[in-house]
Amino acid sequence: MVKRVYRCFVFIFVFLTLSACGGKEPIRIGFTAELTGRNAALGVDGRDGALLAVETINDAGGIDGHPIELVVQDDLATAEGALAADKALIEADVSAIIGHMTSGTMMAVWPEVMDSEMVFLSPTVSTPELAGQKDNFFRLMPVNTDHARSLAHYAYDELAIRRVITFYDTSNLAYTQSYRDGFGTYFEELGGEVVADNQFSSLESPDFTHLLEEAKVAKVDGLLVLGSAVDTALLAQRAKLIDFDVQILISNWAFTDEVIQNGGEAVDGVLTVVSHDENNQSPAHLSFEGAFVKRFGRQPTFAAGYGYEAVQVLAFALEKTMGTQDDLGEALLETKNFTGVHGNISFDAYGDVQRTLYLLTIENGEMKTIKSVEIDLSK
């Protein structure tokens, strides 16, 4: 009974600043992500970024004098929890929903909510399964096949990697499988070989030692690890313990301070492609970073920046619709070269975003930018 109550638990956090906006009726925006559990860091950071954006906008007068009210739900990273969260937000009469934060959760719930007419704006979902569709789904992170293609080319052309074994988390298969397939396609077209695929579930506390020993015997010169920061760090630590000195390629999902905190020296030298520059010195990023540190007492992760951007972009569109759902999708599609925390934001005709990508590594416990990569959604 206790487990059932927990799984149905609805966590709602409402931030409202009426005094700053003249007492007008609030415009409600939903936010949903995994906020509890093993991989909750992504959702918590996204939520905090969104909260900061709400506070900033409300302090400036809101949307035409109306304050934003952020209604937050924990999706528990399950199909059941996500559907319950979305239904609760729809019943709360929100104008739009920011979420979900992982591709697996978004794909699990999308068939149930796609006909609700509710606009969903995901900060970090990048599965190609939702790309190129005329619907109410929008995203701020490019499709992950763009990341995978850039990483495959760098691995083959610049690092002379020829044999790779993959490790990917089945608990977020909509993301990890598509990334693996995208990487494998481009890598093999170049002449490389994906020697084997190793699946694991983060829900089962995986032990990577045996699989890594097999990879070591196979004499591969690269590992592609598609998992959370926690699992990626654990795998890197296990590789170090068995003296498996090999280039580790990781996904943007894992590229947070958490991977450094948990991986230590073992994650030095890992490579990934992301859509945010960890060394961003733009005024928009520096202003956000300073405000986030002041508000929460810690450095913001990429997820916090995307959560902040999501509220900014929605607020810009809601100004055009007078704060209502009416024609909100069309208003979002008009977003071109919007100045965000991680760079300019433009949506194509399907709500997919076009942004600059960056090749990054970790060096002596710090994230370093190697170079930028431009993508073009028109191709």
C-alpha positions in Angstrom: 0.0 0.0 0.0 2.9 2.4 0.9 4.5 1.7 -2.4 1.3 2.4 -4.3 0.8 5.7 -2.5 4.4 6.6 -3.3 4.1 5.8 -6.9 1.0 8.0 -7.1 2.5 10.8 -5.1 2.2 14.2 -6.7 4.8 16.8 -5.8 3.7 20.3 -6.6 5.8 23.4 -6.0 4.2 26.7 -6.9 6.2 29.9 -7.1 4.0 33.0 -7.3 4.9 36.7 -7.0 1.7 38.6 -7.2 3.1 41.8 -5.6 5.6 42.2 -8.5 3.0 42.1 -11.1 0.2 44.2 -9.8 -2.1 41.4 -8.5 -3.3 40.3 -12.0 -4.3 36.6 -12.5 -1.3 34.4 -12.9 -0.3 32.5 -16.1 0.4 28.9 -15.1 3.2 26.9 -16.6 3.8 23.2 -15.8 7.1 21.6 -15.2 7.7 17.8 -15.0 10.8 15.7 -14.6 12.4 13.0 -12.5 12.9 14.8 -9.2 13.6 11.8 -6.9 15.6 8.7 -7.5 19.0 7.6 -8.7 19.2 10.0 -11.7 17.2 12.9 -10.4 20.0 15.5 -10.8 19.0 16.3 -14.4 15.4 17.1 -13.4 16.3 19.0 -10.3 18.7 21.2 -12.2 16.2 21.8 -14.9 13.5 22.7 -12.4 15.8 25.1 -10.6 16.7 26.8 -13.8 13.1 27.2 -14.6 12.3 28.6 -11.2 15.1 31.2 -11.6 13.6 32.3 -14.9 10.1 32.6 -13.4 11.5 34.8 -10.6 13.4 36.9 -13.1 10.4 37.5 -15.3 8.1 38.2 -12.4 10.5 40.7 -10.9 10.4 42.5 -14.3 6.6 42.7 -14.3 5.6 39.2 -15.6 3.8 38.8 -18.9 1.8 42.0 -19.6 1.5 42.4 -15.8 0.5 38.8 -15.2 2.9 36.8 -13.0 4.0 33.3 -14.0 3.1 30.5 -11.7 5.2 27.4 -12.0 3.5 24.2 -11.1 6.0 21.3 -10.7 5.4 17.6 -10.8 7.8 14.6 -10.2 7.4 12.2 -13.1 9.3 9.5 -11.2 11.0 8.5 -14.5 8.3 6.0 -15.1 5.5 5.8 -17.7 2.9 5.6 -14.9 4.4 8.5 -13.0 4.8 10.7 -16.1 1.2 10.2 -17.2 0.0 11.0 -13.7 2.1 14.1 -13.7 0.9 15.3 -17.1 -2.7 14.7 -16.3 -2.4 16.6 -13.1 -0.8 19.6 -14.9 -3.5 19.6 -17.6 -6.1 19.5 -14.9 -4.3 22.4 -13.2 -5.1 24.4 -16.4 -1.5 25.2 -17.3 -0.8 27.0 -20.6 2.0 24.7 -21.5 4.2 22.0 -20.0 8.0 22.1 -19.8 9.2 18.5 -19.9 10.0 15.8 -19.8 13.7 15.8 -19.3 14.6 12.3 -20.7 13.7 10.8 -24.1 12.6 7.5 -22.6 10.1 9.1 -20.3 8.8 11.5 -23.1 8.4 8.6 -25.5 6.6 6.5 -22.9 3.9 9.1 -22.3 3.7 10.8 -25.6 1.1 8.5 -27.2 -1.2 9.2 -24.3 -0.9 13.0 -24.3 -0.2 13.9 -27.9 -3.9 14.6 -28.7 -4.5 16.7 -25.6 -3.7 19.9 -27.5 -1.2 20.8 -24.7 2.1 22.2 -25.8 5.2 20.4 -24.5 8.5 22.1 -24.6 11.3 19.8 -23.5 14.6 21.3 -22.3 16.7 18.1 -23.0 14.8 15.4 -25.0 16.8 14.6 -28.1 15.4 11.4 -29.5 15.0 11.4 -33.3 11.7 9.5 -32.9 9.9 12.8 -32.3 11.7 14.7 -35.1 10.0 16.0 -38.2 6.5 15.8 -37.0 3.8 18.4 -37.1 2.6 18.3 -33.4 2.7 20.2 -30.2 6.1 18.9 -29.1 9.1 21.4 -29.1 12.6 20.9 -27.9 15.6 23.0 -27.0 18.3 20.3 -27.5 19.2 19.2 -31.1 18.3 15.6 -32.2 20.9 13.3 -30.8 21.9 11.8 -34.2 23.6 15.2 -34.8 25.7 14.7 -31.7 26.4 11.1 -32.6 27.5 11.9 -36.1 29.9 14.6 -35.0 31.4 12.4 -32.3 31.8 9.5 -34.7 33.7 11.7 -37.2 36.0 13.1 -34.6 36.8 9.6 -33.2 37.6 8.2 -36.6 39.3 11.2 -38.3 41.1 12.9 -35.4 41.7 10.0 -32.9 42.2 7.2 -35.4 39.8 5.0 -33.5 38.8 2.0 -35.5 37.1 -0.6 -33.1 34.5 0.4 -30.6 32.3 -1.4 -28.1 29.1 0.3 -26.9 27.5 0.3 -23.5 23.9 1.7 -23.3 21.2 2.0 -20.7 18.0 0.3 -21.6 16.0 2.3 -19.0 16.2 5.3 -21.4 16.2 3.4 -24.7 14.5 6.0 -26.8 17.6 8.1 -26.3 20.4 5.5 -26.0 19.4 3.2 -28.8 19.0 6.1 -31.3 22.3 7.6 -30.3 24.0 4.2 -30.6 22.4 3.6 -34.0 23.4 7.1 -35.2 27.0 6.7 -34.1 27.3 3.2 -35.5 25.9 4.2 -38.9 28.3 7.1 -39.4 31.3 5.3 -37.8 30.9 2.3 -40.0 30.4 4.4 -43.1 33.8 5.9 -42.4 35.4 2.5 -42.1 35.2 1.8 -38.4 33.7 -1.2 -36.6 31.2 -1.5 -33.7 32.5 -4.8 -32.3 29.8 -5.4 -29.8 26.8 -3.8 -28.0 26.4 -4.2 -24.2 23.1 -3.3 -22.7 22.5 -2.6 -19.1 19.8 -1.1 -16.9 20.5 1.6 -14.4 17.5 0.4 -12.4 19.5 -2.8 -11.6 22.7 -1.2 -10.3 24.9 -2.7 -13.0 28.4 -4.1 -12.4 30.5 -3.3 -15.5 33.7 -5.2 -14.6 32.9 -8.5 -16.4 31.8 -6.7 -19.6 34.9 -4.4 -19.5 37.2 -7.4 -19.2 35.6 -8.9 -22.3 36.1 -5.6 -24.1 39.7 -5.5 -23.1 40.3 -9.0 -24.6 38.6 -7.8 -27.8 41.3 -5.2 -28.2 39.1 -2.3 -29.0 40.4 1.2 -29.0 37.2 3.0 -28.0 34.2 2.7 -25.7 31.0 4.5 -26.4 29.1 4.9 -23.1 25.5 6.0 -23.2 24.1 6.4 -19.7 23.6 8.8 -16.9 26.5 10.6 -15.2 26.4 8.1 -12.3 26.7 5.0 -14.5 29.2 6.6 -16.9 31.4 7.5 -13.9 31.1 4.0 -12.5 32.1 2.4 -15.8 35.1 4.7 -16.1 36.1 3.8 -12.6 35.8 0.1 -13.3 37.9 0.4 -16.5 40.6 2.2 -14.5 40.6 -0.5 -11.8 41.3 -3.3 -14.4 44.0 -1.1 -16.2 41.9 -0.8 -19.3 43.5 2.2 -20.9 41.1 3.1 -23.8 39.4 6.2 -25.2 36.0 6.7 -23.6 33.3 8.5 -25.6 30.2 9.6 -23.7 26.9 11.1 -24.3 25.7 14.6 -23.5 23.3 13.1 -21.0 26.2 12.3 -18.8 28.3 15.4 -19.3 27.6 17.2 -15.9 29.6 18.0 -12.8 28.2 14.8 -11.4 30.3 12.7 -13.8 33.4 14.4 -12.5 32.4 14.2 -8.9 31.7 10.5 -9.2 34.4 9.6 -11.7 37.4 11.6 -10.5 40.6 10.9 -12.5 38.9 8.0 -14.3 36.9 10.4 -16.4 39.8 12.6 -17.5 40.1 12.5 -21.2 36.5 11.4 -22.0 35.0 13.1 -25.1 31.4 14.1 -26.0 29.5 16.4 -28.2 27.0 18.8 -26.6 24.9 21.8 -27.5 26.3 24.0 -24.8 29.8 25.5 -24.4 31.1 24.9 -20.9 33.4 27.9 -21.4 30.7 30.2 -22.7 31.6 33.9 -22.0 28.5 35.5 -23.6 26.7 38.2 -21.5 23.5 36.0 -21.4 25.4 33.0 -20.0 27.5 35.0 -17.5 24.4 36.8 -16.2 22.5 33.5 -15.8 25.4 31.9 -14.1 25.9 34.7 -11.6 22.1 34.8 -10.8 22.0 31.0 -10.4 24.9 30.8 -8.0 23.4 33.7 -6.0 20.0 32.0 -5.9 21.0 28.3 -5.3 24.6 28.5 -4.0 26.0 26.2 -6.7 27.2 26.3 -10.3 24.5 25.6 -12.9 24.7 22.5 -15.1 23.6 22.4 -18.7 20.2 21.2 -17.6 19.7 24.3 -15.5 20.5 26.5 -18.5 18.0 24.6 -20.6 15.3 24.8 -17.9 15.9 28.6 -17.7 15.7 28.9 -21.5 12.5 26.9 -21.7 10.7 29.4 -19.5 12.2 32.4 -21.4 11.1 31.0 -24.8 7.6 30.1 -23.5 7.2 33.6 -22.0 8.2 35.2 -25.2 5.5 33.2 -27.1 2.9 33.6 -24.4 3.2 37.4 -24.8 1.9 36.9 -28.3 -1.0 34.8 -27.3 -2.0 37.0 -24.3 -1.0 34.1 -22.0 -3.3 31.5 -23.4 -2.9 28.2 -25.2 -4.6 29.6 -28.3 -2.1 29.5 -31.2 0.8 29.0 -28.8 2.3 26.4 -31.1 2.3 28.8 -34.0 3.8 31.5 -31.8 6.6 29.2 -30.8 7.4 28.3 -34.4 8.1 32.0 -35.0 11.1 31.8 -32.6 14.1 32.7 -34.6 17.6 33.6 -33.3 16.2 34.0 -29.8 19.1 34.8 -27.4 19.3 31.9 -24.9 21.7 31.0 -22.1 23.5 28.4 -24.4 23.3 30.4 -27.6 20.7 31.4 -30.2 17.5 29.4 -30.5 15.6 28.8 -33.7 12.8 26.3 -34.3 12.2 24.7 -37.7 8.7 24.0 -39.1 8.4 20.9 -36.8 9.5 22.4 -33.5 13.0 20.9 -33.7 15.8 23.3 -32.7 18.9 24.4 -34.6 21.9 25.2 -32.5 25.6 25.1 -32.5 27.2 21.9 -31.2 30.5 21.7 -29.2 33.1 19.0 -28.9 34.2 18.8 -25.2 36.5 16.8 -23.0 37.4 16.7 -19.3 41.0 17.7 -18.4 42.3 17.6 -14.8 38.7 17.6 -13.5 37.5 20.5 -15.6 35.4 20.6 -18.7 37.2 22.0 -21.8 35.9 23.0 -25.2 37.8 21.6 -28.1 35.9 23.1 -31.0 32.4 24.1 -32.3 30.4 22.2 -34.9 27.6 23.8 -36.9 24.6 21.8 -38.0 21.9 22.7 -40.5 18.4 21.3 -40.1 17.6 22.1 -43.8 19.9 19.3 -45.0 
